[in-house]
Amino acid sequence: MDRMIYQELRFHVQSEVLSILPGQLGDDLVNSIMRHVVSALSAEQLSKHRIDCELANFDRRSSKPLPAWAITGTPLNVNPVR
């Protein structure tokens, strides 16, 4: 998430929360919400990056075990990629 999108999201969340709960308590709630949002987005980006790296470094040799993303609802003894 880039800075402008974050600022727009924060502004909208802040305006909604402060209309219901004005004052310092509302500000604290907005800060907490935005921390959780950024944390969740960061975890999602890290997960996506890890999966992309696994895909880029995927080794198709039969002696190597399959990564979890390569097994799609098939029995474990069937190899859907090879």
N, CA, C and O atoms as CSV, one atom per row, in Angstrom:
chain,resi,resn,atom,element,x,y,z
A,1,MET,N,N,0.849,-1.159,0.000
A,1,MET,CA,C,0.000,0.000,0.000
A,1,MET,C,C,0.902,1.231,0.000
A,1,MET,O,O,1.768,1.381,0.861
A,2,ASP,N,N,0.687,2.095,-0.965
A,2,ASP,CA,C,1.525,3.286,-1.001
A,2,ASP,C,C,1.002,4.352,-0.038
A,2,ASP,O,O,-0.079,4.212,0.534
A,3,ARG,N,N,1.765,5.391,0.127
A,3,ARG,CA,C,1.491,6.413,1.137
A,3,ARG,C,C,0.156,7.130,0.909
A,3,ARG,O,O,-0.587,7.365,1.862
A,4,MET,N,N,-0.150,7.473,-0.328
A,4,MET,CA,C,-1.378,8.208,-0.616
A,4,MET,C,C,-2.622,7.370,-0.299
A,4,MET,O,O,-3.588,7.874,0.274
A,5,ILE,N,N,-2.588,6.097,-0.675
A,5,ILE,CA,C,-3.724,5.219,-0.389
A,5,ILE,C,C,-3.882,5.044,1.119
A,5,ILE,O,O,-4.999,5.038,1.635
A,6,TYR,N,N,-2.759,4.901,1.822
A,6,TYR,CA,C,-2.809,4.775,3.281
A,6,TYR,C,C,-3.428,6.026,3.906
A,6,TYR,O,O,-4.286,5.923,4.782
A,7,GLN,N,N,-2.997,7.196,3.459
A,7,GLN,CA,C,-3.509,8.435,4.023
A,7,GLN,C,C,-5.010,8.599,3.751
A,7,GLN,O,O,-5.753,9.062,4.617
A,8,GLU,N,N,-5.449,8.221,2.556
A,8,GLU,CA,C,-6.873,8.293,2.243
A,8,GLU,C,C,-7.676,7.333,3.128
A,8,GLU,O,O,-8.723,7.696,3.664
A,9,LEU,N,N,-7.169,6.099,3.270
A,9,LEU,CA,C,-7.849,5.126,4.118
A,9,LEU,C,C,-7.911,5.611,5.556
A,9,LEU,O,O,-8.956,5.528,6.200
A,10,ARG,N,N,-6.795,6.118,6.056
A,10,ARG,CA,C,-6.760,6.625,7.427
A,10,ARG,C,C,-7.742,7.787,7.612
A,10,ARG,O,O,-8.429,7.860,8.630
A,11,PHE,N,N,-7.807,8.684,6.644
A,11,PHE,CA,C,-8.727,9.810,6.730
A,11,PHE,C,C,-10.176,9.328,6.806
A,11,PHE,O,O,-10.960,9.835,7.608
A,12,HIS,N,N,-10.530,8.348,5.972
A,12,HIS,CA,C,-11.904,7.840,5.978
A,12,HIS,C,C,-12.221,7.106,7.286
A,12,HIS,O,O,-13.296,7.285,7.858
A,13,VAL,N,N,-11.293,6.292,7.748
A,13,VAL,CA,C,-11.503,5.581,9.017
A,13,VAL,C,C,-11.607,6.583,10.161
A,13,VAL,O,O,-12.473,6.464,11.028
A,14,GLN,N,N,-10.722,7.562,10.152
A,14,GLN,CA,C,-10.715,8.562,11.223
A,14,GLN,C,C,-12.023,9.360,11.242
A,14,GLN,O,O,-12.581,9.604,12.311
A,15,SER,N,N,-12.507,9.760,10.082
A,15,SER,CA,C,-13.751,10.537,10.051
A,15,SER,C,C,-14.936,9.702,10.543
A,15,SER,O,O,-15.811,10.221,11.236
A,16,GLU,N,N,-14.968,8.407,10.188
A,16,GLU,CA,C,-16.065,7.547,10.657
A,16,GLU,C,C,-15.992,7.320,12.166
A,16,GLU,O,O,-17.001,7.419,12.863
A,17,VAL,N,N,-14.805,7.019,12.661
A,17,VAL,CA,C,-14.655,6.718,14.086
A,17,VAL,C,C,-14.898,7.970,14.922
A,17,VAL,O,O,-15.601,7.917,15.931
A,18,LEU,N,N,-14.322,9.092,14.506
A,18,LEU,CA,C,-14.463,10.310,15.306
A,18,LEU,C,C,-15.887,10.870,15.279
A,18,LEU,O,O,-16.269,11.629,16.169
A,19,SER,N,N,-16.670,10.503,14.269
A,19,SER,CA,C,-18.068,10.942,14.270
A,19,SER,C,C,-18.874,10.197,15.333
A,19,SER,O,O,-19.889,10.696,15.817
A,20,ILE,N,N,-18.412,8.999,15.689
A,20,ILE,CA,C,-19.101,8.205,16.703
A,20,ILE,C,C,-18.460,8.382,18.077
A,20,ILE,O,O,-19.152,8.455,19.093
A,21,LEU,N,N,-17.138,8.450,18.095
A,21,LEU,CA,C,-16.387,8.481,19.355
A,21,LEU,C,C,-15.354,9.604,19.310
A,21,LEU,O,O,-14.182,9.339,19.042
A,22,PRO,N,N,-15.755,10.851,19.564
A,22,PRO,CA,C,-14.815,11.976,19.469
A,22,PRO,C,C,-13.822,11.986,20.632
A,22,PRO,O,O,-14.057,11.385,21.681
A,23,GLY,N,N,-12.723,12.675,20.417
A,23,GLY,CA,C,-11.747,12.865,21.486
A,23,GLY,C,C,-10.570,11.916,21.384
A,23,GLY,O,O,-10.354,11.257,20.367
A,24,GLN,N,N,-9.809,11.867,22.486
A,24,GLN,CA,C,-8.584,11.068,22.530
A,24,GLN,C,C,-8.860,9.576,22.368
A,24,GLN,O,O,-8.071,8.859,21.752
A,25,LEU,N,N,-9.971,9.111,22.916
A,25,LEU,CA,C,-10.314,7.691,22.799
A,25,LEU,C,C,-10.532,7.313,21.332
A,25,LEU,O,O,-10.129,6.230,20.907
A,26,GLY,N,N,-11.157,8.185,20.567
A,26,GLY,CA,C,-11.348,7.949,19.134
A,26,GLY,C,C,-10.033,7.935,18.389
A,26,GLY,O,O,-9.826,7.098,17.511
A,27,ASP,N,N,-9.131,8.863,18.731
A,27,ASP,CA,C,-7.811,8.890,18.100
A,27,ASP,C,C,-7.026,7.616,18.392
A,27,ASP,O,O,-6.371,7.062,17.509
A,28,ASP,N,N,-7.098,7.157,19.641
A,28,ASP,CA,C,-6.408,5.918,20.009
A,28,ASP,C,C,-6.977,4.730,19.249
A,28,ASP,O,O,-6.232,3.847,18.822
A,29,LEU,N,N,-8.290,4.705,19.080
A,29,LEU,CA,C,-8.927,3.616,18.340
A,29,LEU,C,C,-8.506,3.636,16.872
A,29,LEU,O,O,-8.235,2.583,16.294
A,30,VAL,N,N,-8.448,4.814,16.267
A,30,VAL,CA,C,-8.008,4.938,14.873
A,30,VAL,C,C,-6.573,4.443,14.730
A,30,VAL,O,O,-6.262,3.705,13.795
A,31,ASN,N,N,-5.698,4.842,15.648
A,31,ASN,CA,C,-4.305,4.390,15.596
A,31,ASN,C,C,-4.221,2.873,15.694
A,31,ASN,O,O,-3.462,2.243,14.959
A,32,SER,N,N,-4.993,2.287,16.594
A,32,SER,CA,C,-4.986,0.839,16.761
A,32,SER,C,C,-5.503,0.132,15.508
A,32,SER,O,O,-4.927,-0.864,15.072
A,33,ILE,N,N,-6.582,0.644,14.935
A,33,ILE,CA,C,-7.142,0.046,13.718
A,33,ILE,C,C,-6.131,0.100,12.584
A,33,ILE,O,O,-5.923,-0.891,11.884
A,34,MET,N,N,-5.506,1.250,12.402
A,34,MET,CA,C,-4.562,1.397,11.299
A,34,MET,C,C,-3.319,0.531,11.510
A,34,MET,O,O,-2.751,0.031,10.539
A,35,ARG,N,N,-2.889,0.347,12.754
A,35,ARG,CA,C,-1.768,-0.568,13.018
A,35,ARG,C,C,-2.118,-1.986,12.603
A,35,ARG,O,O,-1.297,-2.687,12.011
A,36,HIS,N,N,-3.350,-2.413,12.915
A,36,HIS,CA,C,-3.790,-3.755,12.540
A,36,HIS,C,C,-3.904,-3.896,11.025
A,36,HIS,O,O,-3.549,-4.935,10.468
A,37,VAL,N,N,-4.393,-2.867,10.366
A,37,VAL,CA,C,-4.518,-2.902,8.904
A,37,VAL,C,C,-3.141,-3.019,8.259
A,37,VAL,O,O,-2.933,-3.860,7.385
A,38,VAL,N,N,-2.210,-2.187,8.683
A,38,VAL,CA,C,-0.861,-2.221,8.113
A,38,VAL,C,C,-0.182,-3.555,8.420
A,38,VAL,O,O,0.513,-4.108,7.567
A,39,SER,N,N,-0.379,-4.071,9.626
A,39,SER,CA,C,0.208,-5.360,9.988
A,39,SER,C,C,-0.335,-6.484,9.110
A,39,SER,O,O,0.426,-7.329,8.641
A,40,ALA,N,N,-1.645,-6.495,8.889
A,40,ALA,CA,C,-2.255,-7.533,8.051
A,40,ALA,C,C,-1.785,-7.424,6.603
A,40,ALA,O,O,-1.494,-8.437,5.967
A,41,LEU,N,N,-1.708,-6.212,6.082
A,41,LEU,CA,C,-1.235,-6.027,4.710
A,41,LEU,C,C,0.223,-6.433,4.569
A,41,LEU,O,O,0.613,-7.022,3.561
A,42,SER,N,N,1.019,-6.123,5.568
A,42,SER,CA,C,2.431,-6.500,5.549
A,42,SER,C,C,2.591,-8.016,5.575
A,42,SER,O,O,3.404,-8.565,4.833
A,43,ALA,N,N,1.828,-8.690,6.418
A,43,ALA,CA,C,1.889,-10.150,6.486
A,43,ALA,C,C,1.456,-10.774,5.163
A,43,ALA,O,O,2.040,-11.763,4.720
A,44,GLU,N,N,0.435,-10.199,4.535
A,44,GLU,CA,C,-0.019,-10.703,3.239
A,44,GLU,C,C,1.051,-10.522,2.165
A,44,GLU,O,O,1.272,-11.417,1.350
A,45,GLN,N,N,1.713,-9.369,2.163
A,45,GLN,CA,C,2.777,-9.111,1.188
A,45,GLN,C,C,3.955,-10.060,1.406
A,45,GLN,O,O,4.531,-10.566,0.444
A,46,LEU,N,N,4.313,-10.300,2.663
A,46,LEU,CA,C,5.411,-11.222,2.950
A,46,LEU,C,C,5.075,-12.639,2.500
A,46,LEU,O,O,5.922,-13.337,1.942
A,47,SER,N,N,3.846,-13.058,2.743
A,47,SER,CA,C,3.411,-14.381,2.323
A,47,SER,C,C,3.445,-14.500,0.800
A,47,SER,O,O,3.914,-15.504,0.263
A,48,LYS,N,N,2.952,-13.485,0.114
A,48,LYS,CA,C,2.965,-13.494,-1.348
A,48,LYS,C,C,4.398,-13.519,-1.878
A,48,LYS,O,O,4.696,-14.227,-2.840
A,49,HIS,N,N,5.279,-12.747,-1.252
A,49,HIS,CA,C,6.681,-12.726,-1.675
A,49,HIS,C,C,7.331,-14.093,-1.465
A,49,HIS,O,O,8.087,-14.558,-2.318
A,50,ARG,N,N,7.041,-14.733,-0.338
A,50,ARG,CA,C,7.609,-16.065,-0.068
A,50,ARG,C,C,7.132,-17.074,-1.107
A,50,ARG,O,O,7.924,-17.871,-1.610
A,51,ILE,N,N,5.830,-17.041,-1.434
A,51,ILE,CA,C,5.280,-17.956,-2.433
A,51,ILE,C,C,5.887,-17.678,-3.808
A,51,ILE,O,O,6.206,-18.610,-4.545
A,52,ASP,N,N,6.047,-16.396,-4.154
A,52,ASP,CA,C,6.669,-16.045,-5.434
A,52,ASP,C,C,8.106,-16.553,-5.511
A,52,ASP,O,O,8.546,-17.032,-6.557
A,53,CYS,N,N,8.836,-16.447,-4.400
A,53,CYS,CA,C,10.220,-16.945,-4.373
A,53,CYS,C,C,10.251,-18.468,-4.516
A,53,CYS,O,O,11.102,-19.012,-5.221
A,54,GLU,N,N,9.318,-19.154,-3.843
A,54,GLU,CA,C,9.252,-20.608,-3.971
A,54,GLU,C,C,8.939,-21.012,-5.408
A,54,GLU,O,O,9.501,-21.980,-5.919
A,55,LEU,N,N,8.052,-20.280,-6.053
A,55,LEU,CA,C,7.709,-20.576,-7.435
A,55,LEU,C,C,8.893,-20.326,-8.359
A,55,LEU,O,O,9.148,-21.119,-9.266
A,56,ALA,N,N,9.612,-19.243,-8.140
A,56,ALA,CA,C,10.758,-18.918,-8.981
A,56,ALA,C,C,11.876,-19.943,-8.816
A,56,ALA,O,O,12.619,-20.209,-9.761
A,57,ASN,N,N,11.998,-20.515,-7.628
A,57,ASN,CA,C,13.072,-21.468,-7.352
A,57,ASN,C,C,12.596,-22.915,-7.370
A,57,ASN,O,O,13.285,-23.803,-6.867
A,58,PHE,N,N,11.430,-23.152,-7.942
A,58,PHE,CA,C,10.851,-24.489,-7.953
A,58,PHE,C,C,11.730,-25.458,-8.732
A,58,PHE,O,O,12.145,-25.172,-9.855
A,59,ASP,N,N,12.004,-26.588,-8.134
A,59,ASP,CA,C,12.839,-27.620,-8.745
A,59,ASP,C,C,11.955,-28.813,-9.095
A,59,ASP,O,O,11.321,-29.391,-8.211
A,60,ARG,N,N,11.905,-29.185,-10.364
A,60,ARG,CA,C,11.008,-30.253,-10.810
A,60,ARG,C,C,11.612,-31.654,-10.723
A,60,ARG,O,O,10.977,-32.617,-11.153
A,61,ARG,N,N,12.781,-31.787,-10.196
A,61,ARG,CA,C,13.356,-33.128,-10.089
A,61,ARG,C,C,12.506,-33.996,-9.179
A,61,ARG,O,O,12.001,-33.527,-8.159
A,62,SER,N,N,12.348,-35.245,-9.540
A,62,SER,CA,C,11.467,-36.141,-8.780
A,62,SER,C,C,11.998,-36.458,-7.389
A,62,SER,O,O,11.236,-36.911,-6.535
A,63,SER,N,N,13.271,-36.235,-7.142
A,63,SER,CA,C,13.814,-36.518,-5.820
A,63,SER,C,C,13.462,-35.420,-4.807
A,63,SER,O,O,13.585,-35.630,-3.600
A,64,LYS,N,N,13.032,-34.273,-5.285
A,64,LYS,CA,C,12.682,-33.166,-4.399
A,64,LYS,C,C,11.208,-33.255,-3.992
A,64,LYS,O,O,10.364,-33.583,-4.826
A,65,PRO,N,N,10.885,-32.972,-2.739
A,65,PRO,CA,C,9.470,-32.975,-2.330
A,65,PRO,C,C,8.749,-31.768,-2.936
A,65,PRO,O,O,9.354,-30.728,-3.194
A,66,LEU,N,N,7.459,-31.931,-3.153
A,66,LEU,CA,C,6.662,-30.842,-3.704
A,66,LEU,C,C,6.392,-29.780,-2.646
A,66,LEU,O,O,6.181,-30.109,-1.479
A,67,PRO,N,N,6.397,-28.512,-3.042
A,67,PRO,CA,C,5.976,-27.479,-2.089
A,67,PRO,C,C,4.467,-27.569,-1.866
A,67,PRO,O,O,3.752,-28.167,-2.670
A,68,ALA,N,N,3.992,-26.980,-0.788
A,68,ALA,CA,C,2.573,-27.077,-0.426
A,68,ALA,C,C,1.663,-26.480,-1.495
A,68,ALA,O,O,0.554,-26.972,-1.701
A,69,TRP,N,N,2.115,-25.425,-2.178
A,69,TRP,CA,C,1.254,-24.787,-3.159
A,69,TRP,C,C,1.061,-25.636,-4.408
A,69,TRP,O,O,0.132,-25.388,-5.177
A,70,ALA,N,N,1.915,-26.630,-4.629
A,70,ALA,CA,C,1.820,-27.466,-5.823
A,70,ALA,C,C,0.826,-28.609,-5.652
A,70,ALA,O,O,0.456,-29.250,-6.635
A,71,ILE,N,N,0.394,-28.873,-4.444
A,71,ILE,CA,C,-0.541,-29.957,-4.175
A,71,ILE,C,C,-1.934,-29.346,-4.076
A,71,ILE,O,O,-2.223,-28.593,-3.146
A,72,THR,N,N,-2.797,-29.672,-5.037
A,72,THR,CA,C,-4.110,-29.029,-5.101
A,72,THR,C,C,-5.239,-30.050,-4.980
A,72,THR,O,O,-5.825,-30.450,-5.987
A,73,GLY,N,N,-5.539,-30.462,-3.785
A,73,GLY,CA,C,-6.691,-31.320,-3.539
A,73,GLY,C,C,-6.581,-32.731,-4.091
A,73,GLY,O,O,-7.576,-33.455,-4.109
A,74,THR,N,N,-5.420,-33.138,-4.536
A,74,THR,CA,C,-5.240,-34.499,-5.036
A,74,THR,C,C,-4.648,-35.343,-3.918
A,74,THR,O,O,-4.093,-34.799,-2.963
A,75,PRO,N,N,-4.758,-36.654,-4.021
A,75,PRO,CA,C,-4.115,-37.493,-3.008
A,75,PRO,C,C,-2.612,-37.212,-2.931
A,75,PRO,O,O,-1.996,-36.832,-3.927
A,76,LEU,N,N,-2.038,-37.396,-1.772
A,76,LEU,CA,C,-0.639,-37.036,-1.572
A,76,LEU,C,C,0.325,-37.876,-2.418
A,76,LEU,O,O,1.430,-37.421,-2.716
A,77,ASN,N,N,-0.065,-39.072,-2.805
A,77,ASN,CA,C,0.854,-39.896,-3.592
A,77,ASN,C,C,0.815,-39.546,-5.087
A,77,ASN,O,O,1.630,-40.059,-5.854
A,78,VAL,N,N,-0.093,-38.704,-5.502
A,78,VAL,CA,C,-0.160,-38.276,-6.906
A,78,VAL,C,C,0.519,-36.937,-7.029
A,78,VAL,O,O,0.271,-36.035,-6.229
A,79,ASN,N,N,1.372,-36.795,-8.022
A,79,ASN,CA,C,2.116,-35.571,-8.212
A,79,ASN,C,C,1.518,-34.803,-9.377
A,79,ASN,O,O,1.769,-35.172,-10.525
A,80,PRO,N,N,0.725,-33.734,-9.136
A,80,PRO,CA,C,0.020,-33.042,-10.213
A,80,PRO,C,C,0.936,-32.197,-11.100
A,80,PRO,O,O,0.534,-31.810,-12.198
A,81,VAL,N,N,2.145,-31.907,-10.653
A,81,VAL,CA,C,3.018,-31.017,-11.417
A,81,VAL,C,C,3.848,-31.787,-12.440
A,81,VAL,O,O,4.143,-31.272,-13.519
A,82,ARG,N,N,4.219,-33.006,-12.106
A,82,ARG,CA,C,5.122,-33.760,-12.986
A,82,ARG,C,C,4.378,-34.622,-13.948
A,82,ARG,O,O,4.993,-35.319,-14.756
